[in-house]
Amino acid sequence: MLSSLFLLSLAAASSSGAVLPRRTNWTEQVHPHLGASIRYVTNSSVCEASNVRQHSGYITHGDHTGLPTELERNLFFWFFESRRNPSADPITLFLNGGPGGPGSVLPTFKQFGPCIIAKSPDGFRFVTNPHSWHNYSNMLYIDHPVAVGYSYGAQNYAARSSHETVLHIWDLLQVFLETFPEFRFHRFNLYGISYGATFAPLLADHILTQNHKIQIGLLNAYPIKLDSLVAINGWFDAPIQFKARLDFARYNTYGPVIDDFKYTLYLDEFSESILPKLELCPPVVGSTTTCADTLRKAEVLEHIMHREIGAWPNDAYDIRRLLARQKLGIMGQPAADPTKARLRPFQLFNSTCVRDALGAEARYQGVEHGYSRHAFHSFNMLGDGARSVLNSLSHVVDSGIKTLIWSGDADWICNWLGTLEVARRLQHQGRQRFNSDPGQIYKVEGHSVGQVRTGGNLTWFLQWDTCHSLGGERAEAVVRHVFEQMVDQGTLSST
């Protein structure tokens, strides 16, 4: 029987085909006026078997609409009601990065999701997480864009850009509110991590635009009561943040990984041949070839730097790893041992029993490589990562939405030097006050854990002693504290 201690030996994990037949023992509704349908399982027992009500399944657009079959998209969602007070607590939508990262469900099972994946004598198991974010909020996870996680499209369809993905998510939210009317008037929080912080401001901006159309009678839809936007170690602006990666290699607080000569060499190359073209890349569409080519050149320059200094791929998420090896004189990457197959705990999501229990029709994409290659390459072909979201983020802040830009001090890939410069560049009524704020120490239960700067509706938080995923035993206690404060009061205050 399935339970919150759902157990699976990876040796028995299924490797069946890409799409399973649709099940019959679930709730299914068709919403022709929305051009969509929803099918879901209630209380799957995979995680949180007895504590809270949950739903998992698909919202499909393109069926019952007369649209071409190749446009059909099936977005997988997993919704957990709050452990505290689901009828009063807000809804928080969590968006993962990539683009093409392993869905929004999977990463949360590492630290702040409803369950965690633990080792067992027979493999791995789901164990209820007592410190989950849904202690304080109803939580909605979506595998996005199409071709990520359990989400899939007809005829190998994949979303191609952040803007296209945002439209899909807004459509999904409309079907969700139609299906679950008890949540239509709840406050709505939007969280994005890494590249999810590209999606989040665009979605928040779109929600505000659609809400205005609804208010003046131009659109018949459900308004979404957007309350806050939180961007964690986010990617917002390529010109600012590619340069910040070079700066961080020399000037991070843990110690330099390159010397002045190499730093100047890389910076000159970036400033002369890459930055001018990045600055010409429009935020939405256009200049596709230029944006995509320049994005690749910036990534190649980084790859050359990483190779010369002996950086491994995961060092980009925690620069302390590289510094520790440099002190030991370890250079280059270790050779892979082909005789040792890696047991990946997240392969649980591709077992037949888990997929069937959740109502998942597709294999979980992103487990083998850490991301969906199909989605990643679709985005890169349009130069999506080169397109800035500063205009959307500025509009969100200036519209009165409580906004937190949150950085871990050891994260290199979306580091705090870049996110602070992003925060300084935003155009909003509190900009002058934000830029003149020298920063205040943020404390949790009397312990100094970071620095906070504020101005108007914008807060920038630098969390000390943590990485891209906000990992670490002490760091995770801070994460829970910050999440609770943002949900309940929308601001950070020391305790």
N, C-alpha and C positions, 0 to 999 in steps of 0.2 A: 504493500500500500504506500502511496506517495505521502510524504510528510515534509515538515520543515527541516528534517534531517535526511533529505532525499539523497540516497547513496547510489554511486555508480562506479563501477570499475571501468577505467578507460580502455582496457583491453576489450571490453564488450561494447564500446561505443559504436554506434551505427555509422556506416559510410555510404548510406543509400543515396539515391539520386537527388537532383537539385530541388525538385518540388514534389511534395507529398500530396495525395488526394485530399480534397477538402472534406473535413469531418462533418458529421451530421448531428452530433450531440452538443450543439452550442446554440446560443441565441443569435439570430440573424434578423436584421431589419434593412429594408430598402427605403431610401429617401430620394425619390425621383426629383423633387424640387431642388435638391442639393447636388444632383448628378452623382450620387454615391450610395454605397451600402456599407454596413458594418456587421461583422460577425465576431463573436467573442465568447470566451470561456470565463465563468465566474468561479473564483476560489479554486484555482487549479491544484493547490496543495504542493506545488513545487517549492514555494517559499512562503513563510508566514501563514502556515496552514490553518491556525486556529485563532489568530489574534485580530486580524483586520479583514475587511472585505476588499477584494481585488478583482480586476478584469484584465484579460489579455486576449489579443486577437488582431484583426485587420480592419482598417478602413480603406475601402477601395473606391477610387474614382476612375471613370471611364466605362463602367458597366451601366446598363439601363439608361444610357445617355445618347446613343447613336454616334459617339465619338469613335474614331478609328481604333481598332483593337490595339495597335502598337502604342497608343497613348495610355493604356490602362496602367495604373500604378496601385500597388498594395503596400501600404505603410503599416508596419507592425507597431502596436502600442502595448504598454503594460502599466496599469494604473493601480496604485495602492492608496486606500483611504488612510487618513491620519490616525495614528494611535491615540492622539490626545482628544480631539473633538472634530470629527470629519464634517459635521454640519456647520461649523463656524470657522475652521481653519482655512487658510487660502489654498489654492492649487499652485504648485511649483512645477514648471516644465523644465526638465534638464536636457541640455543639448551637448552632445560630445563633439569632438573635433575631427581632425583628419586633414583635408576632407577625405572621407572614406574610412575614418577610424571605426573600430569595431562596435558600432551602434551606440546607443545611449544607455542601454540596459547593462551590458557586460561590464564596463569600467566601474560602475557603482558597486559591483559585488566585491571590489577590493577593499573599500573602506567605509563609505557612507550610504550604501544601498540597504535595502530591506533585509538582505541576507549577505553573508560572506561565504566564500568557497574555502573549505578547510580540508586538510589531508585526513585520510582515514586508512586503515590497514588494507582496504580493498581498492583504494583509488582516491576519490575526492567526494565531498558531500556539501550540500547547501546547509548552512546553519543560520538561524535567525540572528540578526545583528541588533543588539540592544541599544546601539548608539546611532541608529539610522536617522536620516533627515526626516523621515515621516513620523518621527516622534512629535514633530511640530507642524507638519504640513501634509496635505494630500499631495502625492507625488505622481507625476505623469512622465513616463519615459517613452521616447519614440526612436525607433531605428531609422535613421535618416542619413543622407538622402536615399532615394530608391537605389537598390543594389548594395545596401549596407545592412549588416545584421540579418534579421529575418525578412526584411522588406525586399520586395522584388517587383519587377515590371514585366509586361508582356514582351515577348520577342527580344529579350536581353536589353530592354530599355533601362537607361540610367539617367538620373538628373545630371545636368551639365554645369550648373552654376549655383552660387549661393542664393541669388535672387529667385531662380526657379524653385529651389528647395523651400524658401520662405513661403512662396505661394502655396506649395503643397501642404506645408505645416498649418497655415491658416485655414485651408480647406478642411484639413483633418479636425482642427479645433471646432469648426462649425458643426461637423457631424457629431463630435463628442458631446457638445452642449445640447444638440438636438436629442441625442440618445439618453443623456443623463441630465434631465432638467433641474435636478436638485443642486447642481453646481453652477448654474448660469449666472448667479449673482455673487459668486465668491471673488475675493481679491485674487489677482493672478500675478505670480512672480516668475521671472524668466532668468534661468541660469545657463551660461555657456562656458565651457572650458576649452582652452587652446583654440582650434579653428571654430569651435562652437561659439566663441566670442566674435566671430565674423557673422555667423548666422543670427545671433541674439539681437544685436542692434538693428539689423535689417528687419527682423521679424517684429521687434518692438515698434519701429518706425511704421511698418505696414499696418500693425494693429491700430496705431493712433490715426493713421490716414483712413482706414476702414471705419473706425469708430466715428470719425467726423462725418463721413458719408452717410452713415446710419442716422446720425443725429439730425442732419438736414434733409433726410428723406430721399437720398439718392441711392440707398442700398437697403435691401431687406435682408438683414442678417442679425446675428447676436453680437452685441457689443461685448468686448472683453475688458474687464476692469483691471487694466495693467497697473500694478502698484510699484514694482521694483524691477530693476535689471542688474544682474550681478555677472561680471565677466572675470573669469579666473584664468590667470596666466594666458591672456588672450592675444590673438593675432588680429590687428586692426588696420595697419597701414604699412605697406611694404617699404617705401622710402625711409621711414623713420626706423622701422624695426630690423631691416637688414643691416643698416649701419649700426644699430644698437648691439647686434650680435658681435660685430667686430670690436666695438667699444668694450663690451662685457668681457671679451677674452683678455683685454689688457687691464680693465679698471674695476672688475667685480670686487666685492668686499672680502672674498676668501683668498685672493691672490692671483696674480697674472699667470696666464698659460702661454702667452707669447711675449717677446721682447719688443722694445720700441721700434727697432728696425723693421721687423716683420709686420708689426701693426701699421706702420706708415706705408709699407709696400702694399698691403691689402687695401687700406683705406684709399690710397691714391687710385688704385685700379677700380675700386667701387665708385668713387666720386667722378671719375672721368668717363668710364664706359658703360656704367649700369644705372647710376642714380638719375641722370638726365632723362633717360627713357622711362624709368619707373614713374617719374613725376608727371609724364605725359599720358600715363595710362588712365583712361576714364573710369569712374566708379561703377558704372553699370554695364554698358555694352560698347563695342567699337574697339578699333585698334587691336583686334584679337591676336594677329600674328606678332605684332610688336610686344604686346603684354606677355604672351606665352614665351617668346624667345628671350626676353629680358629676364623673366622669372627663372628660366633655365640657366642663364648666365650667372645670376646671383647665386643659385644653388651650386653651380660648378665651382665658383670662387670659394664658397664655404667648404666644399668637399676637398679642394686643394689644401686649404688651411688646416682642416681636420687631419688630413693625411700627413702633412708635414709635422704636426705637433703630436701625432700619435693618439688622436681622439677616436674613441669608439662611438658607434651610433647613439647608444644610450647616454653618453656623456652630455649630449645636448639638453637632456632633461634634468641633469644634476651635475654641475661642473665640479663638484667636490670629488667625484670619482676620478676624473682626469688628474686633478691636482694630487690626489693620493698616489696614483701610479707614477706620476712624474717624480715625486719625492723618492720613490723606490727604484727609479730608473727603468721602469717597464714601458717599452715602446711597441707600437704595432698591436694588432689584434691576435688573439689566440686562434690556432687552427681548429676548425670544427672536427669533432670525432664522429665520423659517419656510422660507427658501430653503436653509438649511444643515442637511441631515439628519445626525444624529449617528451615527457608526459606533461601535457598542457592541461591545467585544471579547467580552462575555459572550453575545452572540447566537450565538457558536460552539455553545453548548449546544442551540440550536434548529435547527441544520443537520441534514438528514436523515442524513448520513453519521455524525455523532457520535452521534446518538440511536440509530441502528441498531447501531453498534458496541457501545454500552453496554447495549443491550437496553432502552432507554427507550421506553415506549409512549405517553407524553404529551408535549405541548410543555412546555418549561421555563417555569413560571409565576413571575413576579417579575422577569424580565429588563427588560421595557418600562418599568415604573414603579418598580423597585427593591424591590417587595414584591408579594405576592399580595393584591389588594384583597378577594377573596372571603374568604380566611382572616382578614385584618385586621378586616373588618367583622363577621364572625361572632364573633370574640372581643370586640370592643367592645360588641356588643349585650348581652352578659352582664356587662359591666363588669369583664372579667378583669384589666385592668391596675390596677384599684383594690384588688385583693385581695392582702393581704400573705402572704409566704412565710416570715416570721421564725420561726414555730413549727416549721416543717419544718427550716429551716436550723439552729435551735438544737438540735433533736433529733439531726441529723446530726453536728454538732460534739461534742455531749455523748456520742454513741455511740462515740467514738474514731476517727472518720474524719478524716484529715488534710485540713484545709480552708484554702484560700487565697482571699482576697478581694483582687482585683488591679485597680488603677485607674491610668489615665493622667491626668497632672496638667492637661492642656489639654482633656479631655473635659468638656463642659458638661451633656449630657443625662442622664448617669448619673454625675455628678461625685463626686470623692473626699470632699467635705464630707458628702455623703449616705451613701456607702459606709462611711466611718469611723463615722458615727453608727449605722448598721445594725450594724456589728461591735460597737460598745459596748453595744448593746441586747440582744445574743444571750444566752440563758440557758444556761450550761454551767459545768462545774467550774473552768475556767480563766479565768472572766470577771473576777474581781478582779485577777488578775495582768495580764490584757490591758489593762484600763482604767487600771492604774497604770504601764504601760510608756510611757516618754516617747518611744520610737522610736529606732531605730538606723539609721545610714547603711548602705545596701547598696551594695557595690562589685562590679564585674565587671572582673577583670584589673587591679585597682588603681584603676579609675575610679569615682567616686561617681555612681550612676545612680538613686538613689531612697532611700526610707525604709521600714523594716520595723518592725512592732509584732507581738508574739506573746503568747499566753497559752493554755496547754494545747494543744489540737489546732488552734487558730485562729491564722492569720497574716494580717495585712493589709499589702499592699505598694502603696506609691505610687511609680509609675515616673515619673521626670521626663522632660520634653521629648518627650511623645508624646500621642496623641489617642485617640478612642474605639476605633479599630481597631488601636491599638498600632503605627501606621505610622511610617515614617521610617527612614533607613538605620542610624543608630546605635541607634534603639529596637529594631529587629528583631534585632540581635545580642544585646540584653538578653533579648528574648523567647525566643530559642533557648536561652539560658543558664538562664533560669528554668524553662522546660519540662523541660530535661534534669535539673535538680536535683529538681524535683517528681516526675518519673518514677522516678528512681533512689534518692532518699532521703526524699522527702516533706516536706522542709523547705528553707528558703533559708539559704545561708551565703555570706558575701562571699569573693571570690577575689582 
